[in-house]
Amino acid sequence: MFLLLLLLALGIALTLPSVQTRIGQRLTEWLNETYKTDIQVGQVSVTSFGVVKLKQVLVRDHKKDTLIYARRINTNILDIKRLIDGDLLFGDVSIDGLLLDMKTYKGEKDTNLDVFIAAFDDGKPSSGKFLFQADEITLTRSHFILTDYNREVPKDADFSKLNAVFENFEIHGPNVTTDIDRMSFLDHRGLFVRNLESKFSYTKKQILLRNVDLITAHSLFKGNVALNYKREDFSDFNNKVNFNILVDQASLSTSDVWYFYKEIGRGQNFTLKSHITGTLNNLTARKLNLTDSKCTHIAGDVNFKNLFGKAHQPFEMKGTFKKVMSDYEHLVKLLPNVLGSKLPTSLKKIGLFNMHGQVDVTVQKLITNFYMTTALGNVESSLQMYDIDNIDNAKYKGNIILETFDLGNFLGKKDLGKVSLNIDVDGQGFIQKYLNTTFSGDIYRLQYNGYNYSKVIV
């Protein structure tokens, strides 16, 4: 009878929050002593159904700064024996008010989370690596920060207002895998992601998001995204971390792109398909197919150098285009400022154009070899241009072929009409104010002062 009363009293005592909290504190003390960690739990309770409830959970990193904080965690432990061995196996986990603050401190290669996980890897229990598994994790009102203090711009990611559901979540050693069922957050640059779905994996060599389905207020993206790297590459992210992005379907707004690349204007919408590879400062878009809601269609292969370059890294774009159809106004709005400002304003006069060929452009020079149909006539050109920072007065040299081209309209000269010619040019200026050009070649047809001239050699 005494033993029965003792067991009953013990059972009642174990249901008391104060007793459960003390047990939780003793457990964290054991973890801290055994694995040299710094974990604190404000309150612990266990329901009769085996649900564990934790409040005010704090995990400090090896520098005594906050790594993880959670206002409330609810879960159920699937295997007590493996928990004692060091494997954390859970069913459903619900976390409210999570802060995950991952840092790589200056002079270190591993994040504070890597260091924390490594503390549990003693090579003895289970697989010999830290193991955390959960059938489902639900996050509400959470915050994720990723910072590398070895970089000139330390902040990699800062997602606030984070709400998410992760299925089949696993941390095995340094590797992380999960199915992102749904996820919304506010990026620190200002973009709010309404929903993100993907199959996600992280290793020390790759971040992979397969079957990405991302939606914002103005854009959607479907495809696959991979980042390949060595850990030390993150110290020079723009030049060393390699992207491999397969864009299956994308409807994008430049208003969203602007948050990440300020050299583009806002308010333009376009669809995109492409395979994009390389680093941010040496990025190649193969099989690019871009169309907007107006008249622009761009198809081809394009390489961008130094989109995020420093002062000693000049911008350059090389492209082989099957088609560039647009007009001046729409093309300028879609292109980065560094390119849009290099288009001669006289292109406004040619109206809608359709071009194919090669283009190589930097902030100082433009090399082209193209054929273009326009509202004024057809143009074929192999031309080198310099000093294009003042494009209307740029210098140029090369060959130009005009087919029934309304040169008078283009130059604003009423006495001059349509021209067909094949000439070599060497001069400068694209508008009458600056025009100073010498040329030689054949003029097959020329309308001047109401008269038609043909077969003129100049």
C-alpha positions in Angstrom: 0.0 0.0 0.0 2.8 2.4 0.9 4.6 1.6 -2.4 1.3 2.3 -4.3 0.9 5.7 -2.6 4.6 6.5 -3.3 4.1 5.8 -7.0 0.9 7.8 -7.1 2.6 10.7 -5.3 5.6 10.5 -7.7 3.2 10.5 -10.7 1.4 13.6 -9.4 4.7 15.3 -8.7 5.9 14.6 -12.3 2.9 16.5 -13.7 3.7 19.7 -11.7 5.3 22.3 -13.9 7.9 23.2 -11.3 9.1 19.6 -11.1 9.1 19.2 -14.9 11.1 22.4 -15.2 13.6 21.2 -12.7 14.0 17.9 -14.6 14.5 19.9 -17.8 17.1 22.1 -16.2 18.9 19.0 -14.9 18.8 17.5 -18.4 20.3 20.7 -20.0 22.9 20.8 -17.2 23.9 17.3 -18.2 24.0 18.2 -21.9 26.1 21.3 -21.1 28.6 19.4 -19.0 28.8 16.4 -21.4 29.1 18.3 -24.7 30.4 21.6 -23.5 27.4 23.5 -24.8 25.4 26.4 -23.4 21.7 25.6 -23.4 19.1 27.1 -21.2 15.4 26.2 -20.9 13.0 28.5 -18.9 10.2 26.1 -18.5 9.4 22.5 -19.3 6.1 20.6 -19.2 5.2 17.1 -20.3 1.5 16.1 -21.0 0.0 12.7 -20.3 0.1 12.1 -24.1 3.9 12.5 -24.2 4.0 16.0 -25.7 7.0 18.0 -24.5 6.5 21.8 -24.2 9.5 24.1 -23.8 9.4 27.8 -23.2 12.2 30.4 -23.4 14.8 28.1 -25.0 18.2 29.7 -25.4 21.3 28.2 -27.1 24.5 30.3 -27.0 27.4 29.7 -29.4 31.1 29.2 -28.6 31.5 33.0 -28.4 28.6 33.2 -25.9 26.4 35.0 -28.3 22.8 33.9 -29.2 22.7 31.0 -31.7 19.1 29.9 -31.2 16.2 31.4 -29.2 12.6 30.2 -29.1 9.7 31.5 -27.2 7.8 28.2 -27.3 8.6 24.7 -28.6 6.0 21.8 -28.7 7.0 18.3 -29.8 6.9 14.6 -29.0 10.0 12.5 -28.6 9.9 9.3 -30.7 12.8 7.3 -29.2 14.0 8.0 -25.6 16.9 5.5 -25.9 18.3 7.1 -29.0 17.8 10.5 -27.4 20.1 9.4 -24.6 22.6 8.2 -27.2 22.6 11.6 -28.8 20.1 11.2 -31.7 17.1 13.6 -31.6 14.1 11.9 -33.2 10.9 13.8 -33.1 7.4 13.6 -34.6 5.8 17.0 -35.2 7.6 20.1 -33.9 5.9 23.4 -33.5 8.1 26.4 -32.8 6.9 30.0 -32.1 9.2 33.0 -32.1 12.3 31.2 -33.3 15.5 33.2 -33.8 18.3 31.3 -35.7 21.3 33.6 -35.9 24.0 31.8 -37.9 27.4 33.5 -37.9 30.9 32.8 -39.3 33.2 34.8 -37.0 36.2 36.6 -38.5 39.1 34.3 -38.9 36.9 31.1 -38.8 35.6 28.9 -41.6 32.7 27.1 -39.8 29.5 28.8 -38.8 28.5 28.8 -35.1 25.9 26.2 -35.9 28.5 23.9 -37.4 30.6 24.3 -34.2 27.5 23.6 -32.1 26.6 20.4 -34.0 30.3 19.2 -34.0 30.1 19.2 -30.1 27.7 16.3 -30.3 29.8 14.2 -32.8 32.0 12.1 -30.6 32.1 9.1 -32.9 30.5 6.7 -30.5 26.7 6.6 -30.5 24.5 5.6 -33.4 26.0 6.7 -36.7 28.7 8.7 -35.1 27.3 12.0 -36.4 24.8 14.4 -34.9 21.3 13.4 -36.0 18.2 15.5 -35.7 15.0 14.3 -37.5 11.4 15.5 -37.4 8.4 14.4 -39.4 7.2 18.0 -39.6 8.4 21.4 -38.3 6.1 24.4 -38.2 7.6 27.8 -37.6 5.6 30.9 -36.7 6.7 34.6 -36.1 10.3 33.6 -36.7 13.6 35.2 -37.8 16.6 33.7 -39.7 20.0 35.5 -40.0 23.1 34.4 -41.8 26.2 36.5 -41.4 29.9 36.0 -42.4 32.2 38.5 -40.8 35.1 37.5 -43.1 33.3 39.3 -46.0 33.3 43.0 -46.9 29.5 42.9 -46.8 28.9 40.4 -43.9 25.1 39.9 -44.2 24.1 37.0 -46.5 20.5 36.6 -45.4 18.1 38.2 -43.0 14.5 36.8 -43.1 12.0 38.3 -40.7 8.3 37.6 -40.4 9.2 34.0 -41.2 6.4 31.4 -41.2 7.0 27.9 -42.6 6.2 24.2 -42.7 9.1 21.8 -43.3 8.4 18.1 -44.0 10.9 15.2 -43.5 13.4 17.6 -41.8 16.9 16.1 -41.1 20.2 17.4 -39.8 22.8 14.7 -40.2 26.3 15.9 -39.2 26.7 19.2 -41.2 24.2 18.2 -43.8 20.6 19.5 -43.9 17.7 18.1 -46.0 14.0 18.9 -46.0 10.9 19.5 -48.1 9.8 23.1 -47.8 6.0 22.6 -47.9 5.4 26.4 -47.6 7.4 29.4 -46.5 6.9 33.1 -46.3 9.3 35.8 -45.2 10.4 39.4 -45.5 14.0 39.8 -46.9 16.1 42.5 -45.3 16.4 44.3 -48.6 12.6 44.8 -48.7 11.2 42.0 -50.8 8.4 40.0 -49.2 8.1 36.4 -50.4 4.5 35.2 -50.2 5.3 31.6 -50.6 8.3 29.3 -51.4 8.1 25.6 -52.0 11.1 23.4 -52.7 13.1 20.3 -51.9 16.1 21.7 -50.1 19.5 20.3 -49.2 22.6 21.9 -47.7 26.2 20.5 -47.5 29.6 22.1 -47.1 29.9 22.1 -50.9 26.5 22.8 -52.2 23.1 24.5 -51.5 20.4 22.9 -53.7 16.8 23.9 -54.2 14.9 21.5 -56.5 11.4 22.1 -57.8 11.4 25.7 -56.7 8.0 27.4 -56.8 8.3 31.0 -55.5 5.7 33.7 -55.5 5.9 37.4 -54.6 3.4 40.2 -55.0 4.7 40.8 -58.6 6.6 37.8 -59.7 6.7 34.0 -59.8 9.6 31.6 -60.5 9.7 27.8 -61.2 12.9 25.9 -61.6 16.0 24.6 -59.9 18.7 26.5 -58.1 22.2 25.2 -57.0 25.1 27.1 -55.4 28.4 25.2 -55.6 31.4 26.3 -53.5 34.2 25.6 -51.2 33.7 27.0 -47.7 36.4 29.6 -48.2 34.7 30.9 -51.4 32.1 32.8 -49.3 34.7 35.3 -48.4 34.6 36.4 -52.0 31.0 35.4 -52.8 30.5 37.5 -56.0 33.6 36.1 -57.7 33.9 32.5 -56.5 30.5 31.0 -55.6 29.1 29.3 -58.7 25.4 29.4 -59.5 23.5 26.8 -61.6 19.9 28.0 -62.2 17.5 26.3 -64.5 14.6 28.7 -65.2 11.6 26.5 -66.3 9.1 29.3 -66.0 9.4 32.8 -64.6 7.2 35.9 -64.7 9.3 38.6 -63.2 8.9 42.3 -62.3 11.9 44.6 -62.3 10.4 46.1 -59.2 11.4 42.8 -57.4 14.8 42.5 -59.2 15.6 46.1 -58.0 15.9 45.0 -54.4 18.9 43.0 -55.4 20.3 45.0 -58.3 19.8 48.7 -58.2 21.1 49.2 -61.8 17.7 48.3 -63.2 14.5 50.4 -63.3 11.2 49.5 -61.6 7.8 48.8 -63.0 8.6 46.5 -66.0 7.3 43.0 -66.3 8.7 40.2 -68.4 8.7 36.4 -68.8 11.9 34.4 -68.8 13.3 31.0 -69.6 17.0 30.2 -69.5 19.8 28.2 -68.1 22.0 30.5 -66.0 25.5 29.5 -64.8 28.6 31.0 -63.3 29.5 33.5 -60.5 27.6 36.7 -60.0 30.5 38.6 -61.7 30.8 36.1 -64.6 27.3 35.0 -65.3 26.1 33.3 -68.5 22.5 32.9 -69.6 22.2 30.2 -72.3 19.1 29.7 -74.4 17.7 33.0 -73.0 14.2 33.7 -74.0 12.8 37.0 -72.6 9.5 38.7 -73.6 7.7 41.6 -72.0 4.0 42.6 -72.2 4.7 45.3 -74.8 6.9 44.5 -77.8 10.3 43.2 -76.6 11.6 39.7 -77.3 15.2 38.8 -76.7 16.6 35.3 -77.6 20.2 34.1 -77.5 23.2 33.4 -75.3 24.5 36.3 -73.1 27.5 36.6 -70.7 27.6 39.4 -68.1 30.9 40.2 -66.4 31.1 42.3 -63.2 27.4 43.0 -62.6 28.4 43.5 -59.0 32.0 44.5 -59.7 34.1 47.0 -57.8 35.8 50.0 -59.2 38.6 47.9 -60.7 36.2 45.4 -62.3 34.6 47.0 -65.4 31.3 45.8 -66.6 31.1 43.9 -69.9 28.3 42.1 -71.8 28.8 39.7 -74.7 25.9 38.3 -76.5 25.1 36.2 -79.6 21.4 36.9 -80.3 19.0 35.0 -82.5 16.5 37.8 -82.0 16.3 41.2 -80.4 12.9 42.8 -81.1 12.0 46.0 -79.3 12.0 49.8 -79.6 14.2 52.3 -77.9 11.8 53.2 -75.1 11.0 49.7 -74.0 14.6 48.3 -74.4 16.1 51.1 -72.2 13.7 50.4 -69.4 14.5 46.7 -69.4 18.3 47.0 -69.7 20.6 47.8 -66.7 21.4 51.5 -66.5 25.0 50.8 -67.5 23.7 49.5 -70.8 20.5 51.6 -71.4 22.5 54.8 -71.2 24.8 53.5 -74.0 22.1 53.4 -76.7 22.1 56.4 -79.0 19.0 58.5 -78.6 18.7 58.6 -82.4 17.5 55.0 -82.1 14.1 56.5 -81.1 13.6 57.3 -84.7 13.9 53.8 -86.1 10.8 52.6 -84.3 10.2 48.9 -83.8 13.4 46.9 -84.8 14.3 43.3 -85.2 18.0 42.4 -84.9 20.2 39.3 -84.9 24.0 39.1 -84.5 26.8 39.6 -82.0 27.3 42.4 -79.5 30.2 43.2 -77.1 29.7 46.2 -74.9 31.6 47.8 -71.9 31.3 51.2 -70.3 33.7 52.6 -73.0 33.3 50.5 -76.1 30.8 48.7 -78.3 31.6 46.1 -80.9 28.8 44.9 -83.1 28.2 42.6 -86.0 24.4 42.5 -86.8 21.6 42.6 -89.3 18.5 44.7 -88.3 15.2 45.5 -89.9 13.6 48.7 -88.7 10.6 51.0 -89.6 13.1 53.2 -91.6 14.7 50.3 -93.5 17.3 47.6 -93.1 20.8 47.9 -91.6 23.7 45.5 -91.7 26.8 46.6 -89.7 30.2 45.5 -88.5 31.2 48.4 -86.3 33.5 49.3 -83.4 32.5 52.2 -81.3 34.5 54.0 -78.5 33.9 56.8 -76.0 30.3 55.6 -75.7 29.9 57.2 -72.3 28.8 60.1 -74.5 27.0 57.9 -76.9 25.6 60.6 -79.2 29.1 61.8 -79.9 30.9 58.5 -79.8 33.7 57.6 -82.2 33.1 54.7 -84.6 34.9 52.7 -87.4 33.7 49.8 -89.6 31.3 48.9 -92.4 27.6 49.8 -92.8 25.2 48.5 -95.3 21.8 50.3 -95.7 18.9 48.8 -97.6 16.3 51.4 -98.6 16.9 53.2 -95.4 15.2 56.6 -94.7 18.5 58.4 -93.8 16.9 61.8 -94.0 14.3 60.9 -91.3 17.1 59.4 -89.2 19.3 62.5 -89.4 16.5 65.0 -89.4 17.4 66.4 -92.9 14.3 67.1 -95.1 16.4 67.2 -98.3 17.6 63.7 -97.9 15.5 60.6 -98.5 16.0 56.9 -98.7 19.4 55.4 -99.2 20.9 52.0 -100.3 24.6 51.8 -99.8 27.7 49.8 -98.7 30.3 52.0 -97.1 33.3 51.9 -94.7 33.0 54.7 -92.1 35.4 56.4 -89.8 34.2 59.3 -87.7 32.0 60.3 -84.8 28.5 61.5 -83.9 25.0 60.0 -84.2 23.1 63.2 -84.4 23.5 66.1 -86.7 25.0 68.4 -84.0 28.1 66.1 -83.6 28.2 64.4 -87.0 31.8 64.4 -88.4 32.4 61.3 -90.5 34.5 60.2 -93.5 33.3 57.3 -95.6 34.1 55.4 -98.8 32.2 52.8 -100.8 29.2 52.4 -103.0 25.9 54.2 -103.0 23.4 52.1 -104.9 20.5 54.5 -104.5 20.1 58.0 -103.1 17.2 60.4 -102.9 18.3 64.0 -102.5 16.4 67.2 -103.1 13.7 65.3 -104.9 16.1 63.6 -107.3 17.1 59.9 -107.4 20.8 59.1 -107.8 22.2 55.6 -108.4 25.5 53.8 -108.7 27.6 56.5 -107.0 31.1 55.7 -105.9 32.4 57.8 -103.0 
